[in-house]
């Protein structure tokens, strides 16, 4: 399943009764939020979007309540080395 399919599925689970355009906007907002998270590199600080060419990321939303989102960010370099 592609990341886009997973995001659409996650958005549908959160907003099952929302119109398709509302779900699409929510998916876009979640994507923008995730890309702006810290990449977690120990020496080269930056956001996920800055490392997309060099790493694969897995962002797991662990809790979303009261306007706050908690998550875990896992990254693996294209050389197979975990950096977070």
Backbone as JSON Lines, residues from 0, in Angstrom:
{"i":0,"aa":"X","n":[0.85,-1.17,0.0],"ca":[0.0,0.0,0.0],"c":[0.9,1.24,0.0]}
{"i":1,"aa":"X","n":[0.64,2.16,-0.89],"ca":[1.45,3.37,-0.97],"c":[1.15,4.3,0.2]}
{"i":2,"aa":"X","n":[2.05,5.24,0.43],"ca":[1.85,6.21,1.5],"c":[0.57,7.01,1.26]}
{"i":3,"aa":"X","n":[0.27,7.31,0.0],"ca":[-0.95,8.07,-0.3],"c":[-2.18,7.25,0.03]}
{"i":4,"aa":"X","n":[-2.15,5.94,-0.27],"ca":[-3.28,5.07,0.07],"c":[-3.45,4.96,1.58]}
{"i":5,"aa":"X","n":[-2.32,4.84,2.3],"ca":[-2.39,4.76,3.76],"c":[-2.96,6.04,4.35]}
{"i":6,"aa":"X","n":[-2.54,7.17,3.83],"ca":[-3.03,8.45,4.34],"c":[-4.51,8.61,4.06]}
{"i":7,"aa":"X","n":[-4.94,8.22,2.86],"ca":[-6.38,8.29,2.55],"c":[-7.16,7.38,3.5]}
{"i":8,"aa":"X","n":[-6.63,6.18,3.77],"ca":[-7.3,5.26,4.68],"c":[-7.36,5.84,6.09]}
{"i":9,"aa":"X","n":[-6.24,6.39,6.58],"ca":[-6.21,6.98,7.92],"c":[-7.18,8.15,8.01]}
{"i":10,"aa":"X","n":[-7.23,8.97,6.97],"ca":[-8.14,10.11,6.98],"c":[-9.58,9.64,6.97]}
{"i":11,"aa":"X","n":[-9.87,8.59,6.23],"ca":[-11.23,8.05,6.19],"c":[-11.63,7.52,7.56]}
{"i":12,"aa":"X","n":[-10.7,6.86,8.26],"ca":[-11.0,6.32,9.59],"c":[-11.32,7.45,10.56]}
{"i":13,"aa":"X","n":[-10.58,8.56,10.47],"ca":[-10.79,9.7,11.37],"c":[-12.05,10.47,11.0]}
{"i":14,"aa":"X","n":[-12.33,10.58,9.71],"ca":[-13.47,11.36,9.22],"c":[-14.37,10.51,8.32]}
{"i":15,"aa":"X","n":[-14.98,9.45,8.84],"ca":[-15.71,8.52,7.98],"c":[-16.91,9.14,7.27]}
{"i":16,"aa":"X","n":[-17.53,10.15,7.87],"ca":[-18.73,10.73,7.27],"c":[-18.46,12.01,6.49]}
{"i":17,"aa":"X","n":[-17.21,12.4,6.39],"ca":[-16.86,13.65,5.71],"c":[-16.92,13.45,4.19]}
{"i":18,"aa":"X","n":[-17.19,14.54,3.52],"ca":[-17.19,14.53,2.06],"c":[-15.77,14.26,1.55]}
{"i":19,"aa":"X","n":[-15.65,13.67,0.37],"ca":[-14.32,13.36,-0.18],"c":[-13.37,14.56,-0.22]}
{"i":20,"aa":"X","n":[-13.9,15.75,-0.56],"ca":[-13.02,16.92,-0.63],"c":[-12.52,17.32,0.76]}
{"i":21,"aa":"X","n":[-13.32,17.11,1.79],"ca":[-12.9,17.41,3.16],"c":[-11.81,16.43,3.58]}
{"i":22,"aa":"X","n":[-12.01,15.15,3.26],"ca":[-10.99,14.15,3.59],"c":[-9.69,14.46,2.85]}
{"i":23,"aa":"X","n":[-9.78,14.9,1.6],"ca":[-8.57,15.23,0.83],"c":[-7.84,16.41,1.46]}
{"i":24,"aa":"X","n":[-8.58,17.42,1.89],"ca":[-7.94,18.57,2.55],"c":[-7.28,18.16,3.86]}
{"i":25,"aa":"X","n":[-7.92,17.27,4.61],"ca":[-7.34,16.78,5.85],"c":[-6.07,15.98,5.56]}
{"i":26,"aa":"X","n":[-6.09,15.16,4.53],"ca":[-4.9,14.4,4.16],"c":[-3.76,15.34,3.78]}
{"i":27,"aa":"X","n":[-4.08,16.4,3.07],"ca":[-3.06,17.39,2.7],"c":[-2.5,18.1,3.93]}
{"i":28,"aa":"X","n":[-3.36,18.42,4.87],"ca":[-2.91,19.09,6.1],"c":[-2.01,18.16,6.92]}
{"i":29,"aa":"X","n":[-2.38,16.89,7.02],"ca":[-1.56,15.93,7.77],"c":[-0.21,15.75,7.09]}
{"i":30,"aa":"X","n":[-0.2,15.7,5.77],"ca":[1.05,15.56,5.03],"c":[1.96,16.76,5.27]}
{"i":31,"aa":"X","n":[1.41,17.95,5.19],"ca":[2.2,19.17,5.42],"c":[2.75,19.18,6.84]}
{"i":32,"aa":"X","n":[1.93,18.79,7.8],"ca":[2.37,18.74,9.2],"c":[3.53,17.76,9.34]}
{"i":33,"aa":"X","n":[3.39,16.56,8.77],"ca":[4.44,15.54,8.9],"c":[5.74,15.98,8.24]}
{"i":34,"aa":"X","n":[5.66,16.6,7.08],"ca":[6.87,17.03,6.38],"c":[7.62,18.11,7.16]}
{"i":35,"aa":"X","n":[6.93,18.83,8.03],"ca":[7.56,19.9,8.8],"c":[8.12,19.42,10.15]}
{"i":36,"aa":"X","n":[7.94,18.14,10.47],"ca":[8.48,17.61,11.72],"c":[10.0,17.53,11.65]}
{"i":37,"aa":"X","n":[10.63,17.54,12.81],"ca":[12.07,17.35,12.87],"c":[12.43,15.98,12.33]}
{"i":38,"aa":"X","n":[13.47,15.92,11.51],"ca":[13.91,14.65,10.96],"c":[14.6,13.79,12.01]}
{"i":39,"aa":"X","n":[15.03,14.4,13.09],"ca":[15.62,13.66,14.18],"c":[17.06,13.24,13.96]}
{"i":40,"aa":"X","n":[17.71,13.82,12.96],"ca":[19.11,13.46,12.71],"c":[19.95,13.97,13.87]}
{"i":41,"aa":"X","n":[20.88,13.16,14.37],"ca":[21.64,13.57,15.56],"c":[22.6,14.74,15.36]}
{"i":42,"aa":"X","n":[23.08,14.97,14.14],"ca":[24.03,16.07,13.92],"c":[23.57,17.06,12.87]}
{"i":43,"aa":"X","n":[22.83,16.62,11.87],"ca":[22.32,17.52,10.82],"c":[20.85,17.81,11.1]}
{"i":44,"aa":"X","n":[20.6,18.91,11.78],"ca":[19.23,19.24,12.17],"c":[18.45,19.76,10.97]}
{"i":45,"aa":"X","n":[17.19,19.42,10.93],"ca":[16.32,19.88,9.85],"c":[15.0,19.13,9.89]}
{"i":46,"aa":"X","n":[14.14,19.46,8.95],"ca":[12.83,18.84,8.9],"c":[12.84,17.64,7.96]}
{"i":47,"aa":"X","n":[11.79,16.85,8.03],"ca":[11.67,15.67,7.18],"c":[11.79,16.04,5.71]}
{"i":48,"aa":"X","n":[11.12,17.11,5.3],"ca":[11.14,17.49,3.89],"c":[12.57,17.76,3.41]}
{"i":49,"aa":"X","n":[13.43,18.22,4.28],"ca":[14.81,18.52,3.9],"c":[15.64,17.25,3.69]}
{"i":50,"aa":"X","n":[15.18,16.12,4.21],"ca":[15.93,14.88,4.12],"c":[15.26,13.84,3.21]}
{"i":51,"aa":"X","n":[14.2,14.22,2.51],"ca":[13.45,13.24,1.71],"c":[14.29,12.56,0.64]}
{"i":52,"aa":"X","n":[15.26,13.24,0.09],"ca":[16.09,12.62,-0.95],"c":[17.06,11.59,-0.38]}
{"i":53,"aa":"X","n":[17.36,11.69,0.91],"ca":[18.37,10.84,1.52],"c":[17.82,9.76,2.44]}
{"i":54,"aa":"X","n":[16.57,9.89,2.86],"ca":[16.04,8.98,3.88],"c":[14.6,8.59,3.57]}
{"i":55,"aa":"X","n":[14.21,7.46,4.14],"ca":[12.81,7.05,4.17],"c":[12.31,7.28,5.59]}
{"i":56,"aa":"X","n":[11.1,7.78,5.72],"ca":[10.55,8.11,7.03],"c":[9.25,7.36,7.28]}
{"i":57,"aa":"X","n":[9.06,7.03,8.53],"ca":[7.8,6.47,9.0],"c":[7.36,7.36,10.15]}
{"i":58,"aa":"X","n":[6.21,8.02,10.0],"ca":[5.65,8.86,11.06],"c":[4.42,8.13,11.58]}
{"i":59,"aa":"X","n":[4.46,7.8,12.86],"ca":[3.35,7.09,13.49],"c":[2.67,8.05,14.46]}
{"i":60,"aa":"X","n":[1.42,8.37,14.18],"ca":[0.64,9.21,15.09],"c":[0.17,8.3,16.22]}
{"i":61,"aa":"X","n":[0.63,8.59,17.43],"ca":[0.32,7.75,18.58],"c":[-0.88,8.26,19.37]}
{"i":62,"aa":"X","n":[-1.14,9.56,19.27],"ca":[-2.27,10.13,19.99],"c":[-2.64,11.46,19.36]}
{"i":63,"aa":"X","n":[-3.92,11.68,19.18],"ca":[-4.41,12.97,18.68],"c":[-5.65,13.32,19.5]}
{"i":64,"aa":"X","n":[-5.49,14.3,20.39],"ca":[-6.59,14.68,21.26],"c":[-6.39,16.13,21.72]}
{"i":65,"aa":"X","n":[-7.48,16.83,21.88],"ca":[-7.47,18.2,22.38],"c":[-6.55,19.12,21.57]}
{"i":66,"aa":"X","n":[-6.51,18.93,20.27],"ca":[-5.72,19.79,19.41],"c":[-4.23,19.5,19.42]}
{"i":67,"aa":"X","n":[-3.81,18.41,20.08],"ca":[-2.4,18.05,20.13],"c":[-2.2,16.7,19.45]}
{"i":68,"aa":"X","n":[-1.1,16.58,18.75],"ca":[-0.77,15.33,18.08],"c":[0.58,14.85,18.59]}
{"i":69,"aa":"X","n":[0.62,13.64,19.09],"ca":[1.87,13.01,19.5],"c":[2.24,11.98,18.44]}
{"i":70,"aa":"X","n":[3.53,11.89,18.16],"ca":[3.94,10.95,17.12],"c":[5.34,10.43,17.39]}
{"i":71,"aa":"X","n":[5.67,9.39,16.66],"ca":[7.02,8.85,16.62],"c":[7.51,9.0,15.2]}
{"i":72,"aa":"X","n":[8.77,9.4,15.04],"ca":[9.37,9.53,13.71],"c":[10.54,8.56,13.63]}
{"i":73,"aa":"X","n":[10.5,7.7,12.64],"ca":[11.58,6.76,12.39],"c":[12.14,7.06,11.0]}
{"i":74,"aa":"X","n":[13.45,7.07,10.9],"ca":[14.08,7.35,9.61],"c":[15.16,6.33,9.32]}
{"i":75,"aa":"X","n":[15.28,5.98,8.06],"ca":[16.34,5.1,7.59],"c":[16.97,5.76,6.38]}
{"i":76,"aa":"X","n":[18.29,5.86,6.39],"ca":[18.97,6.46,5.24],"c":[18.84,5.53,4.05]}
{"i":77,"aa":"X","n":[19.06,6.04,2.86],"ca":[19.01,5.22,1.66],"c":[20.09,4.16,1.66]}
{"i":78,"aa":"X","n":[21.0,4.22,2.61],"ca":[22.06,3.22,2.75],"c":[21.69,2.16,3.78]}
{"i":79,"aa":"X","n":[20.44,2.23,4.28],"ca":[19.97,1.23,5.23],"c":[20.34,1.48,6.67]}
{"i":80,"aa":"X","n":[20.81,2.66,7.0],"ca":[21.23,2.98,8.36],"c":[20.13,3.77,9.06]}
{"i":81,"aa":"X","n":[19.68,3.27,10.19],"ca":[18.65,3.98,10.97],"c":[19.29,5.21,11.6]}
{"i":82,"aa":"X","n":[18.6,6.37,11.49],"ca":[19.15,7.59,12.07],"c":[18.33,8.1,13.22]}
{"i":83,"aa":"X","n":[17.15,7.52,13.49],"ca":[16.37,7.94,14.65],"c":[15.89,6.74,15.4]}
